[in-house]
């Protein structure tokens, strides 16, 4: 079986969870390899997401590691049974950077979403004109055709809210992001009006941290927190100027949950947030 050059975030997470179970059980990679009648190198590749693992092997490993968390094992088996081509984002494989696809996949499988943004409106709630302004700015070196693809892709991420069971999405947006005029006054106004519309959707909550708040000082990179089908599979996604990071370590996830809780405590209530956004729209 050829090694995957770019395992998806979920494939890598499956491997990481298998490694975590092995280490908690005090088992070595050599012992796991002996159980599966394979070699230690393949266990290493399996735990890095570079090769697949069958559901049958996951169940055997779970027994060997004395893991009695049935829900976790079943969730890992679901990930193992997934294949490329199942999601709409796979149409863009080889066209867009892998991290773009990983974010769409993360949102698709999330049981709930939490986000805090200090400079931009959350990506899944951006309008076409706003996205185009972000990707097609003067500083951008992207060809026009690639900008078009990125715009199309980002808008398709919105499909999660069109499902029969859309995930609850709690978006915390700093006033700074609301004041940014990416693309000019009309684009900014249209974006805020759309954000107001989205805030009325059944599963979407939009709350604002105003400039006047004196408590939330954790000005950080954009954060998206996606709940897994079991808590062990929660994932945080952090944007940086050069790449995206997908985080699944329990200690790190706890830190980001605290940050999100702090942001929520510092934000205005829902109705007051809508009035706040409406006031900025009137000022444009």
Secondary structure, DSSP 8 states (H G I E B T S, - for coil): ----SS--HHHHHHHHHHHHHHHHTT--HHHHHHHTTS-HHHHHHHHTTSS---HHHHHHHHHHTT---HHHHHHHHHHHH--TTSSGGGGGBTTB-HHHHHHHHHHHH-SEEEEEESSS--GGG--HHHHHHHHTSTT----HHHHHHHHHHHHHGGGGGGSTT--EEEEEEEHHHHH--TT-HHHHHHHHHHHHHHTTSTTEEEEEE-TT-SS-----S-EEEE--SSGGG-EEEEE-SS-EEEE--HHHHHHHHHHHHHHHHHS--HHHHHHHHHHHHHH-
